[in-house]
Amino acid sequence: MPRPAGFAPPAVIFAAGVRRDGAGHAYECGQTAARRGRVPFRRRPRRARVEPYRRPMPTRDPSPPPPATVPQFFRYAGAGAVGTALHYAVLIALVQLAHAGAIAASTIGAIAGALVNYALNHRYTFASRNAHGRALPRFALVAIAGVALNALVLAAMLALAGAHYLVAQVVATGAVLAAGYCANRAWTF
């Protein structure tokens, strides 16, 4: 079939940097021609390579807590001692005088202690600038979780270990102290 006038097939690459046009004439292109000085070659600028985010590797030795954390924990424990004293007073009074169950009495005592703890922690331990409308609901959620943890540990100690209710309460108090401090420091105040 005859080709129409002015038709030239597209260039075909035969060797690196050598092309042939439709008439079969070879010519150099790109970097090959630029290397031989025949055509100026402009290289496109490279795009900046973006490194992906990499998390730092964990270390074997955890770094010590910042200096303000240790005194703050002791203030938290001191405020908690006041709340715990009220908690234990209510617990002992309800079990010994009212003959209530240990878990119910402990739950009531924990709620009374939590109210005292909120006031002391907001003002004394964390010196919070958060309004009570923001901090109190958060503290209440942490306190509810603490009361539930207290009841769970107390029930487990009474059922599994057969411990005296005061011994079981001491273990539960330690668990709630650690969990409550972490939650209140990170989220409430």
Backbone as a printed PyTorch tensor [residue, N CA C, xyz], in Angstrom:
tensor([[[  0.8520,  -1.1620,   0.0000],
         [  0.0000,   0.0000,   0.0000],
         [  0.9000,   1.2280,   0.0000]],

        [[  0.6350,   2.1760,  -0.8760],
         [  1.4720,   3.3730,  -0.9620],
         [  1.2190,   4.2880,   0.2310]],

        [[  2.2710,   4.9950,   0.6150],
         [  2.1530,   5.9400,   1.7260],
         [  1.7290,   7.2980,   1.1930]],

        [[  0.8740,   7.9890,   1.9600],
         [  0.4940,   9.3290,   1.5150],
         [  1.6830,  10.2850,   1.6170]],

        [[  1.6110,  11.3660,   0.8470],
         [  2.6950,  12.3520,   0.8260],
         [  2.8260,  13.0030,   2.2000]],

        [[  4.0680,  13.2050,   2.6490],
         [  4.3360,  13.8590,   3.9300],
         [  4.2260,  12.9230,   5.1170]],

        [[  3.9670,  11.6370,   4.8780],
         [  3.8480,  10.6900,   5.9790],
         [  5.2260,  10.1840,   6.3680]],

        [[  5.5080,  10.2320,   7.6150],
         [  6.7510,   9.6660,   8.1350],
         [  6.3930,   8.8360,   9.3470]],

        [[  6.7640,   7.5720,   9.3510],
         [  6.4470,   6.7710,  10.5370],
         [  7.1970,   7.3050,  11.7510]],

        [[  6.6990,   7.0030,  12.9380],
         [  7.3520,   7.5060,  14.1430],
         [  8.7820,   6.9810,  14.2640]],

        [[  9.5860,   7.7220,  14.9950],
         [ 10.9780,   7.3310,  15.1780],
         [ 11.0460,   6.0410,  15.9710]],

        [[ 11.9960,   5.2250,  15.6460],
         [ 12.1790,   3.9470,  16.2980],
         [ 13.5640,   3.9290,  16.9170]],

        [[ 13.6800,   3.4470,  18.1590],
         [ 14.9730,   3.3820,  18.8200],
         [ 15.5940,   2.0280,  18.5080]],

        [[ 16.8000,   2.0470,  17.9140],
         [ 17.4820,   0.8050,  17.5920],
         [ 18.5950,   0.4930,  18.5720]],

        [[ 19.3310,   1.4610,  18.9680],
         [ 20.4270,   1.2680,  19.9070],
         [ 20.3360,   2.3860,  20.9240]],

        [[ 21.0900,   2.2660,  21.9790],
         [ 21.0290,   3.2710,  23.0320],
         [ 21.4280,   4.6160,  22.4720]],

        [[ 20.4920,   5.5510,  22.4550],
         [ 20.7800,   6.9030,  22.0040],
         [ 20.7310,   7.0880,  20.5010]],

        [[ 20.4480,   6.0530,  19.7140],
         [ 20.3820,   6.1840,  18.2560],
         [ 18.9570,   5.8990,  17.8250]],

        [[ 18.4070,   6.8270,  17.0290],
         [ 17.0530,   6.6530,  16.5150],
         [ 17.0930,   6.6940,  14.9900]],

        [[ 16.1060,   6.1240,  14.4150],
         [ 15.9570,   6.2060,  12.9590],
         [ 14.5980,   6.8090,  12.6910]],

        [[ 14.5820,   7.7560,  11.8010],
         [ 13.3050,   8.3490,  11.4500],
         [ 12.6400,   7.4910,  10.3910]],

        [[ 11.5130,   7.9520,   9.8920],
         [ 10.7530,   7.1750,   8.9230],
         [ 11.5010,   6.9050,   7.6310]],

        [[ 12.4270,   7.7700,   7.2620],
         [ 13.1760,   7.5780,   6.0220],
         [ 14.3920,   6.6880,   6.2360]],

        [[ 14.6110,   6.2360,   7.4540],
         [ 15.7220,   5.3500,   7.7250],
         [ 16.9980,   6.0490,   8.1190]],

        [[ 16.9770,   7.3710,   8.2350],
         [ 18.1610,   8.1090,   8.6370],
         [ 18.3700,   7.9620,  10.1370]],

        [[ 19.6040,   7.6930,  10.5330],
         [ 19.9350,   7.5420,  11.9470],
         [ 20.3540,   8.8840,  12.5100]],

        [[ 19.9430,   9.1490,  13.7080],
         [ 20.3980,  10.3440,  14.3950],
         [ 20.4860,  10.0410,  15.8820]],

        [[ 21.3540,  10.8200,  16.5510],
         [ 21.5430,  10.6240,  17.9820],
         [ 20.5970,  11.5340,  18.7500]],

        [[ 20.2530,  11.0810,  19.9030],
         [ 19.3500,  11.8880,  20.7210],
         [ 19.7480,  11.7780,  22.1850]],

        [[ 19.1800,  12.6130,  22.9630],
         [ 19.3300,  12.5530,  24.4110],
         [ 20.7520,  12.6640,  24.8940]],

        [[ 21.0950,  11.8520,  25.8910],
         [ 22.3960,  11.9460,  26.5380],
         [ 23.5380,  11.5580,  25.6050]],

        [[ 23.3000,  10.6470,  24.6670],
         [ 24.3710,  10.2320,  23.7590],
         [ 24.8370,  11.4080,  22.9290]],

        [[ 23.8960,  12.1690,  22.3610],
         [ 24.2660,  13.3290,  21.5550],
         [ 24.9090,  14.4010,  22.4260]],

        [[ 24.4450,  14.5650,  23.6300],
         [ 25.0160,  15.5810,  24.5090],
         [ 26.4410,  15.2180,  24.8950]],

        [[ 26.7030,  13.9350,  25.1190],
         [ 28.0510,  13.5100,  25.4560],
         [ 29.0260,  13.7780,  24.3100]],

        [[ 28.5680,  13.6640,  23.1240],
         [ 29.4360,  13.8900,  21.9700],
         [ 29.4810,  15.3650,  21.5830]],

        [[ 28.7800,  16.2020,  22.3340],
         [ 28.8440,  17.6380,  22.0980],
         [ 28.0090,  18.1190,  20.9390]],

        [[ 27.0740,  17.3380,  20.4630],
         [ 26.2940,  17.7210,  19.2930],
         [ 25.0240,  18.4730,  19.6430]],

        [[ 24.4560,  18.1630,  20.7710],
         [ 23.2180,  18.8150,  21.1620],
         [ 23.3240,  19.1730,  22.6420]],

        [[ 22.9020,  20.3560,  23.0220],
         [ 22.9040,  20.6490,  24.4630],
         [ 21.8600,  19.7760,  25.1560]],

        [[ 22.2710,  19.1870,  26.2570],
         [ 21.3620,  18.2980,  26.9790],
         [ 21.0470,  18.9110,  28.3350]],

        [[ 19.7680,  19.0330,  28.5840],
         [ 19.3350,  19.5660,  29.8700],
         [ 18.7550,  18.4360,  30.7060]],

        [[ 19.3740,  18.2200,  31.7890],
         [ 18.8860,  17.1720,  32.6890],
         [ 17.7900,  17.7530,  33.5740]],

        [[ 16.7420,  16.9980,  33.7610],
         [ 15.6680,  17.4420,  34.6390],
         [ 16.1550,  17.4540,  36.0800]],

        [[ 15.7520,  18.4640,  36.8390],
         [ 16.1750,  18.4730,  38.2480],
         [ 15.5230,  17.3080,  38.9960]],

        [[ 16.2960,  16.7240,  39.8840],
         [ 15.7700,  15.6160,  40.6730],
         [ 14.8500,  16.1370,  41.7580]],

        [[ 13.8310,  15.3580,  42.0250],
         [ 12.9420,  15.7270,  43.1190],
         [ 13.6070,  15.3700,  44.4400]],

        [[ 13.3030,  16.1730,  45.4320],
         [ 13.8570,  15.8870,  46.7610],
         [ 13.2690,  14.5810,  47.2630]],

        [[ 14.1110,  13.7570,  47.7970],
         [ 13.6540,  12.4770,  48.3200],
         [ 13.1320,  12.6840,  49.7320]],

        [[ 11.9450,  12.2140,  49.9590],
         [ 11.3110,  12.3650,  51.2650],
         [ 11.5080,  11.0660,  52.0320]],

        [[ 12.1470,  11.1820,  53.1870],
         [ 12.3810,  10.0140,  54.0260],
         [ 11.1090,   9.7010,  54.8040]],

        [[ 10.7400,   8.4360,  54.9030],
         [  9.5710,   8.0930,  55.7110],
         [  9.8780,   8.2820,  57.1950]],

        [[  8.8120,   8.5300,  57.9690],
         [  8.9850,   8.7070,  59.4030],
         [  9.3770,   7.3730,  60.0170]],

        [[ 10.3860,   7.4050,  60.8380],
         [ 10.8120,   6.1960,  61.5280],
         [ 10.7820,   6.4540,  63.0220]],

        [[ 10.1100,   5.5620,  63.7250],
         [ 10.0520,   5.6980,  65.1750],
         [ 11.4130,   5.3930,  65.7650]],

        [[ 11.7740,   6.0850,  66.8280],
         [ 13.0520,   5.7690,  67.4660],
         [ 13.0110,   4.3610,  68.0570]],

        [[ 14.1420,   3.7320,  68.0340],
         [ 14.2380,   2.3770,  68.5660],
         [ 14.1140,   2.4170,  70.0900]],

        [[ 13.3750,   1.4660,  70.6710],
         [ 13.2780,   1.4490,  72.1340],
         [ 14.6200,   1.0740,  72.7540]],

        [[ 14.8610,   1.6340,  73.9100],
         [ 16.1040,   1.3420,  74.6030],
         [ 15.8390,   0.3230,  75.6950]],

        [[ 16.8760,  -0.3330,  76.1010],
         [ 16.7160,  -1.3300,  77.1640],
         [ 16.5440,  -0.6700,  78.5200]],

        [[ 17.2670,   0.4070,  78.7610],
         [ 17.1820,   1.0940,  80.0400],
         [ 16.1970,   2.2490,  79.9110]],

        [[ 15.0430,   2.1510,  80.5720],
         [ 14.1170,   3.2810,  80.4760],
         [ 14.7130,   4.4940,  81.1740]],

        [[ 14.4610,   5.6410,  80.5930],
         [ 15.0040,   6.8570,  81.1850],
         [ 14.2570,   7.1540,  82.4810]],

        [[ 14.9190,   7.7490,  83.4310],
         [ 14.2420,   8.0610,  84.6980],
         [ 13.1690,   9.1140,  84.4570]],

        [[ 12.1460,   9.1260,  85.2880],
         [ 11.0850,  10.1150,  85.0840],
         [ 11.6320,  11.5260,  85.2720]],

        [[ 10.9680,  12.5000,  84.6420],
         [ 11.4270,  13.8730,  84.8430],
         [ 11.3710,  14.2460,  86.3180]],

        [[ 12.2180,  15.1760,  86.7410],
         [ 12.3090,  15.4880,  88.1720],
         [ 11.0010,  15.9120,  88.8110]],

        [[ 10.1120,  16.5730,  88.0690],
         [  8.8630,  17.0450,  88.6710],
         [  7.9010,  15.8970,  88.9410]],

        [[  8.0760,  14.7590,  88.2890],
         [  7.1450,  13.6510,  88.4410],
         [  7.2410,  13.0080,  89.8200]],

        [[  8.4310,  12.8390,  90.3260],
         [  8.6070,  12.1450,  91.6100],
         [  7.9650,  12.9310,  92.7600]],

        [[  8.2540,  14.2290,  92.9410],
         [  7.5680,  14.9530,  94.0210],
         [  6.0510,  15.0100,  93.8020]],

        [[  5.6470,  15.0960,  92.5330],
         [  4.2200,  15.1360,  92.2510],
         [  3.5550,  13.8210,  92.6480]],

        [[  4.2400,  12.7050,  92.4080],
         [  3.6860,  11.4180,  92.8200],
         [  3.5580,  11.3580,  94.3390]],

        [[  4.5330,  11.8910,  95.0640],
         [  4.4410,  11.8750,  96.5270],
         [  3.3010,  12.7720,  97.0230]],

        [[  3.0810,  13.8940,  96.3480],
         [  1.9250,  14.7320,  96.7020],
         [  0.6230,  13.9810,  96.4180]],

        [[  0.6110,  13.2650,  95.2720],
         [ -0.5680,  12.4630,  94.9270],
         [ -0.8090,  11.3870,  95.9820]],

        [[  0.2620,  10.7210,  96.4000],
         [  0.1330,   9.6880,  97.4190],
         [ -0.3190,  10.2880,  98.7570]],

        [[  0.1760,  11.4830,  99.1080],
         [ -0.2480,  12.1470, 100.3470],
         [ -1.7190,  12.5180, 100.3220]],

        [[ -2.1670,  13.0690,  99.1770],
         [ -3.5980,  13.3820,  99.0450],
         [ -4.4060,  12.0980,  99.0690]],

        [[ -3.8540,  11.0630,  98.4350],
         [ -4.5410,   9.7770,  98.4390],
         [ -4.6150,   9.1660,  99.8210]],

        [[ -3.6120,   9.4330, 100.6670],
         [ -3.6350,   8.9070, 102.0360],
         [ -4.8090,   9.4850, 102.8190]],

        [[ -5.0980,  10.7600, 102.5820],
         [ -6.2440,  11.3760, 103.2580],
         [ -7.5370,  10.7180, 102.7760]],

        [[ -7.6610,  10.5670, 101.4440],
         [ -8.8490,   9.9080, 100.8950],
         [ -8.9410,   8.4520, 101.3170]],

        [[ -7.7890,   7.7920, 101.3880],
         [ -7.7780,   6.3840, 101.8080],
         [ -8.1630,   6.2430, 103.2810]],

        [[ -7.7320,   7.1810, 104.1160],
         [ -8.1110,   7.1310, 105.5380],
         [ -9.6350,   7.2350, 105.6800]],

        [[-10.2400,   8.1240, 104.9040],
         [-11.7070,   8.2310, 104.9290],
         [-12.3380,   6.9450, 104.3900]],

        [[-11.7680,   6.4130, 103.3120],
         [-12.2620,   5.1720, 102.7090],
         [-12.2590,   4.0420, 103.7360]],

        [[-11.1360,   3.8660, 104.4220],
         [-11.0260,   2.7840, 105.4100],
         [-11.9480,   3.0320, 106.6060]],

        [[-12.1030,   4.2870, 107.0030],
         [-12.9970,   4.5890, 108.1310],
         [-14.4290,   4.2080, 107.7830]],

        [[-14.8640,   4.5480, 106.5920],
         [-16.2220,   4.1880, 106.1620],
         [-16.3450,   2.6750, 106.0360]],

        [[-15.3270,   2.0330, 105.4570],
         [-15.3380,   0.5720, 105.2880],
         [-15.4710,  -0.1420, 106.6330]],

        [[-14.6360,   0.2160, 107.5780],
         [-14.6540,  -0.4540, 108.8890],
         [-15.9560,  -0.1720, 109.6300]],

        [[-16.4190,   1.0810, 109.5460],
         [-17.6760,   1.4330, 110.2340],
         [-18.8460,   0.6490, 109.6650]],

        [[-18.9210,   0.5480, 108.3380],
         [-20.0510,  -0.1630, 107.7410],
         [-19.9760,  -1.6730, 107.9830]],

        [[-18.7800,  -2.2490, 107.9380],
         [-18.6600,  -3.6980, 108.1560],
         [-18.8610,  -4.0470, 109.6310]],

        [[-18.2260,  -3.3000, 110.5410],
         [-18.2690,  -3.6480, 111.9650],
         [-19.5590,  -3.1960, 112.6520]],

        [[-20.0140,  -1.9850, 112.2980],
         [-21.1850,  -1.4460, 113.0130],
         [-22.5040,  -1.7390, 112.3040]],

        [[-22.5020,  -1.6340, 110.9700],
         [-23.7540,  -1.8180, 110.2310],
         [-23.8780,  -3.2270, 109.6570]],

        [[-22.8410,  -4.0420, 109.8100],
         [-22.8160,  -5.4230, 109.3130],
         [-23.1040,  -5.5010, 107.8100]],

        [[-22.5370,  -4.5530, 107.0780],
         [-22.6870,  -4.5430, 105.6190],
         [-21.6460,  -5.4770, 105.0060]],

        [[-21.8550,  -5.8450, 103.7530],
         [-20.8850,  -6.6790, 103.0500],
         [-19.6160,  -5.8860, 102.7620]],

        [[-18.4950,  -6.5840, 102.7090],
         [-17.2060,  -5.9040, 102.5460],
         [-17.0970,  -5.1880, 101.2010]],

        [[-17.6070,  -5.7900, 100.1430],
         [-17.4860,  -5.1690,  98.8160],
         [-18.3540,  -3.9160,  98.7290]],

        [[-19.5910,  -3.9840,  99.2230],
         [-20.4770,  -2.8070,  99.1990],
         [-19.9120,  -1.6960, 100.0920]],

        [[-19.4170,  -2.0540, 101.2690],
         [-18.8570,  -1.0550, 102.1760],
         [-17.6050,  -0.4180, 101.5780]],

        [[-16.8020,  -1.2190, 100.9160],
         [-15.5970,  -0.6900, 100.2860],
         [-15.9480,   0.2530,  99.1360]],

        [[-16.9790,  -0.0800,  98.3910],
         [-17.4020,   0.7860,  97.2800],
         [-17.9030,   2.1270,  97.7930]],

        [[-18.6800,   2.1240,  98.8530],
         [-19.1680,   3.3860,  99.4420],
         [-17.9980,   4.2010,  99.9880]],

        [[-17.0780,   3.5290, 100.6580],
         [-15.8960,   4.2260, 101.1790],
         [-15.0290,   4.7940, 100.0640]],

        [[-14.9080,   4.0710,  98.9480],
         [-14.1080,   4.5530,  97.8190],
         [-14.7180,   5.8050,  97.2000]],

        [[-16.0280,   5.8560,  97.1350],
         [-16.6930,   7.0490,  96.5970],
         [-16.4550,   8.2470,  97.5200]],

        [[-16.5610,   8.0370,  98.8280],
         [-16.3010,   9.1300,  99.7820],
         [-14.8480,   9.5880,  99.6740]],

        [[-13.9200,   8.6550,  99.5730],
         [-12.5120,   9.0110,  99.4280],
         [-12.2270,   9.7290,  98.1130]],

        [[-12.9240,   9.3500,  97.0400],
         [-12.7200,   9.9880,  95.7360],
         [-13.1240,  11.4550,  95.7650]],

        [[-14.1810,  11.7830,  96.4850],
         [-14.6050,  13.1900,  96.5730],
         [-13.5340,  14.0390,  97.2560]],

        [[-12.9540,  13.5140,  98.3290],
         [-11.8770,  14.2310,  99.0090],
         [-10.6420,  14.3080,  98.1160]],

        [[-10.3260,  13.2050,  97.4250],
         [ -9.1630,  13.1870,  96.5430],
         [ -9.2680,  14.2000,  95.4140]],

        [[-10.4630,  14.3880,  94.8590],
         [-10.6030,  15.3560,  93.7680],
         [-10.2160,  16.7500,  94.2360]],

        [[-10.7590,  17.1440,  95.3710],
         [-10.4790,  18.4920,  95.8700],
         [ -8.9800,  18.6740,  96.1340]],

        [[ -8.3400,  17.6960,  96.7560],
         [ -6.9080,  17.8170,  97.0710],
         [ -6.0340,  17.7480,  95.8090]],

        [[ -6.3720,  16.8530,  94.8970],
         [ -5.5500,  16.7130,  93.6930],
         [ -5.6860,  17.9170,  92.7640]],

        [[ -6.8700,  18.4470,  92.6520],
         [ -7.0520,  19.6030,  91.7640],
         [ -6.2550,  20.7980,  92.2600]],

        [[ -6.2910,  21.0110,  93.5470],
         [ -5.6450,  22.2030,  94.1240],
         [ -4.1740,  21.9720,  94.4870]],

        [[ -3.8950,  20.8610,  95.1490],
         [ -2.5910,  20.6570,  95.7670],
         [ -1.6270,  19.8550,  94.8830]],

        [[ -2.0380,  18.6970,  94.3980],
         [ -1.1170,  17.8110,  93.6880],
         [ -0.7450,  18.3570,  92.3150]],

        [[ -1.7500,  18.6350,  91.4950],
         [ -1.4950,  19.0200,  90.1050],
         [ -1.5850,  20.5270,  89.8760]],

        [[ -2.0610,  21.2780,  90.8680],
         [ -2.2510,  22.7270,  90.7380],
         [ -2.8810,  23.0400,  89.3930]],

        [[ -3.9830,  22.3760,  89.1190],
         [ -4.6130,  22.4380,  87.8020],
         [ -5.2570,  23.7850,  87.5440]],

        [[ -5.0990,  24.2190,  86.3000],
         [ -5.7710,  25.4460,  85.8620],
         [ -7.0420,  25.1220,  85.0890]],

        [[ -7.3060,  23.8250,  84.9010],
         [ -8.5300,  23.4200,  84.2070],
         [ -9.7330,  23.7570,  85.0720]],

        [[-10.7840,  24.2070,  84.4130],
         [-12.0110,  24.5220,  85.1320],
         [-12.6130,  23.2390,  85.6820]],

        [[-13.3770,  23.3670,  86.7640],
         [-13.9980,  22.1910,  87.3650],
         [-14.9570,  21.5210,  86.3780]],

        [[-15.5750,  22.3200,  85.5010],
         [-16.4840,  21.7510,  84.5040],
         [-15.7840,  20.8020,  83.5510]],

        [[-14.4810,  20.9610,  83.3750],
         [-13.7090,  20.0660,  82.5020],
         [-13.0190,  18.9600,  83.3010]],

        [[-12.4260,  19.3240,  84.4290],
         [-11.6370,  18.3540,  85.1920],
         [-12.5110,  17.3920,  85.9880]],

        [[-13.6330,  17.8640,  86.5480],
         [-14.4640,  17.0070,  87.4040],
         [-15.0600,  15.8200,  86.6460]],

        [[-15.6360,  16.0110,  85.4450],
         [-16.1430,  14.8250,  84.7380],
         [-15.0410,  13.8170,  84.4040]],

        [[-13.8740,  14.3090,  84.0560],
         [-12.7650,  13.3980,  83.7630],
         [-12.3350,  12.6490,  85.0260]],

        [[-12.2290,  13.3890,  86.1360],
         [-11.8650,  12.7420,  87.3980],
         [-12.9260,  11.7220,  87.7880]],

        [[-14.1920,  12.0620,  87.5400],
         [-15.2720,  11.1310,  87.8900],
         [-15.1420,   9.8310,  87.0940]],

        [[-14.8000,   9.9300,  85.8170],
         [-14.6180,   8.7110,  85.0200],
         [-13.4440,   7.8740,  85.5330]],

        [[-12.3490,   8.5570,  85.8670],
         [-11.1980,   7.8350,  86.4160],
         [-11.5600,   7.2280,  87.7720]],

        [[-12.3100,   7.9670,  88.5820],
         [-12.7060,   7.4590,  89.8990],
         [-13.6530,   6.2710,  89.7670]],

        [[-14.5660,   6.3190,  88.8030],
         [-15.4750,   5.1870,  88.5890],
         [-14.6760,   3.9500,  88.1840]],

        [[-13.6930,   4.1500,  87.2920],
         [-12.8330,   3.0250,  86.9110],
         [-12.0440,   2.5260,  88.1220]],

        [[-11.6000,   3.4550,  88.9800],
         [-10.8820,   3.0640,  90.1960],
         [-11.7590,   2.2970,  91.1690]],

        [[-13.0190,   2.7250,  91.3090],
         [-13.9520,   2.0160,  92.1970],
         [-14.2140,   0.6110,  91.6570]],

        [[-14.3590,   0.5080,  90.3220],
         [-14.5780,  -0.8150,  89.7190],
         [-13.3430,  -1.7120,  89.9050]],

        [[-12.1520,  -1.1440,  89.7010],
         [-10.9240,  -1.9160,  89.9110],
         [-10.7930,  -2.3340,  91.3690]],

        [[-11.1330,  -1.4300,  92.2800],
         [-11.0890,  -1.7240,  93.7100],
         [-12.0160,  -2.8880,  94.0420]],

        [[-13.2420,  -2.8390,  93.5430],
         [-14.2030,  -3.9120,  93.8260],
         [-13.7460,  -5.2350,  93.2170]],

        [[-13.1790,  -5.1680,  92.0210],
         [-12.7190,  -6.3870,  91.3440],
         [-11.5640,  -7.0440,  92.1010]],

        [[-10.5690,  -6.2440,  92.4770],
         [ -9.4180,  -6.7990,  93.1990],
         [ -9.8520,  -7.2980,  94.5780]],

        [[-10.7160,  -6.5540,  95.2480],
         [-11.1970,  -6.9660,  96.5700],
         [-11.9660,  -8.2820,  96.4750]],

        [[-12.8580,  -8.3910,  95.4980],
         [-13.6350,  -9.6220,  95.3370],
         [-12.7230, -10.8050,  95.0020]],

        [[-11.7340, -10.5690,  94.1450],
         [-10.8050, -11.6460,  93.7860],
         [ -9.9860, -12.0830,  94.9920]],

        [[ -9.5170, -11.1380,  95.7820],
         [ -8.7150, -11.4900,  96.9710],
         [ -9.5580, -12.2450,  97.9970]],

        [[-10.8060, -11.8300,  98.1730],
         [-11.6670, -12.5060,  99.1450],
         [-12.0420, -13.9060,  98.6680]],

        [[-12.3220, -14.0470,  97.3710],
         [-12.7700, -15.3390,  96.8410],
         [-11.6090, -16.3140,  96.6340]],

        [[-10.5220, -15.8340,  96.0680],
         [ -9.4340, -16.7370,  95.7020],
         [ -8.4450, -16.9760,  96.8400]],

        [[ -8.0860, -15.9160,  97.5390],
         [ -7.0710, -16.0570,  98.5780],
         [ -7.6820, -16.2700,  99.9600]],

        [[ -8.9570, -15.9590, 100.0960],
         [ -9.5990, -16.0920, 101.3950],
         [ -9.0090, -15.1550, 102.4310]],

        [[ -8.5140, -14.0280, 101.9830],
         [ -7.8530, -13.0790, 102.8780],
         [ -8.8770, -12.3150, 103.7130]],

        [[ -8.4130, -11.7560, 104.8120],
         [ -9.2360, -10.8730, 105.6270],
         [ -9.5710,  -9.6510, 104.7830]],

        [[-10.7320,  -9.0510, 104.9910],
         [-11.1650,  -7.9670, 104.1270],
         [-10.2270,  -6.7560, 104.1790]],

        [[ -9.5660,  -6.5100, 105.2950],
         [ -8.6490,  -5.3780, 105.3620],
         [ -7.3540,  -5.6510, 104.5830]],

        [[ -6.8630,  -6.8920, 104.6390],
         [ -5.6790,  -7.2560, 103.8630],
         [ -5.9860,  -7.1510, 102.3730]],

        [[ -7.1540,  -7.6570, 101.9770],
         [ -7.5660,  -7.5670, 100.5750],
         [ -7.7150,  -6.1030, 100.1500]],

        [[ -8.1900,  -5.2650, 101.0460],
         [ -8.3550,  -3.8440, 100.7120],
         [ -7.0140,  -3.1510, 100.5310]],

        [[ -6.0040,  -3.5360, 101.2860],
         [ -4.6730,  -2.9500, 101.1230],
         [ -4.1250,  -3.2600,  99.7310]],

        [[ -4.2980,  -4.4940,  99.2680],
         [ -3.8370,  -4.8720,  97.9270],
         [ -4.6090,  -4.0810,  96.8710]],

        [[ -5.9200,  -3.9760,  97.0480],
         [ -6.7440,  -3.2270,  96.0960],
         [ -6.3590,  -1.7490,  96.0790]],

        [[ -6.0400,  -1.1950,  97.2240],
         [ -5.6350,   0.2110,  97.3030],
         [ -4.3500,   0.4520,  96.5190]],

        [[ -3.4010,  -0.4520,  96.6130],
         [ -2.1560,  -0.3120,  95.8460],
         [ -2.3970,  -0.3320,  94.3490]],

        [[ -3.2760,  -1.2230,  93.8890],
         [ -3.5840,  -1.2980,  92.4520],
         [ -4.2610,  -0.0150,  91.9740]],

        [[ -5.1910,   0.4960,  92.7630],
         [ -5.9120,   1.7060,  92.3780],
         [ -4.9890,   2.9300,  92.4390]],

        [[ -4.0630,   2.9640,  93.3820],
         [ -3.1140,   4.0810,  93.4920],
         [ -2.2890,   4.2180,  92.2150]],

        [[ -1.7220,   3.1190,  91.7420],
         [ -0.8740,   3.1640,  90.5500],
         [ -1.6840,   3.5240,  89.3030]],

        [[ -2.8070,   2.8620,  89.1130],
         [ -3.6190,   3.1190,  87.9170],
         [ -4.2110,   4.5290,  87.9430]],

        [[ -4.6690,   4.9690,  89.0960],
         [ -5.2770,   6.3010,  89.2050],
         [ -4.2820,   7.4190,  88.9570]],

        [[ -3.0670,   7.2760,  89.4590],
         [ -2.0570,   8.3220,  89.2390],
         [ -1.7550,   8.4740,  87.7560]],

        [[ -1.5500,   7.3650,  87.0900],
         [ -1.2310,   7.4300,  85.6570],
         [ -2.3700,   8.0700,  84.8710]],

        [[ -3.5910,   7.6730,  85.1490],
         [ -4.7440,   8.2140,  84.4190],
         [ -4.9710,   9.6870,  84.7360]],

        [[ -4.8820,  10.0680,  85.9930],
         [ -5.1290,  11.4650,  86.3690],
         [ -4.0240,  12.3880,  85.8380]],

        [[ -2.7960,  11.9310,  85.8780],
         [ -1.6990,  12.7720,  85.3890],
         [ -1.7800,  12.9740,  83.8850]],

        [[ -2.1160,  11.9030,  83.1710],
         [ -2.1400,  11.9780,  81.7090],
         [ -3.4070,  12.6400,  81.1670]],

        [[ -4.5480,  12.4880,  81.8310],
         [ -5.7840,  12.8880,  81.1890],
         [ -6.6100,  13.8920,  81.9840]],

        [[ -6.7220,  13.7260,  83.2840],
         [ -7.6650,  14.5490,  84.0520],
         [ -7.1690,  15.9660,  84.2710]],

        [[ -5.9750,  16.0860,  84.8660],
         [ -5.4850,  17.4100,  85.2450],
         [ -4.4330,  17.8680,  84.2810]]])
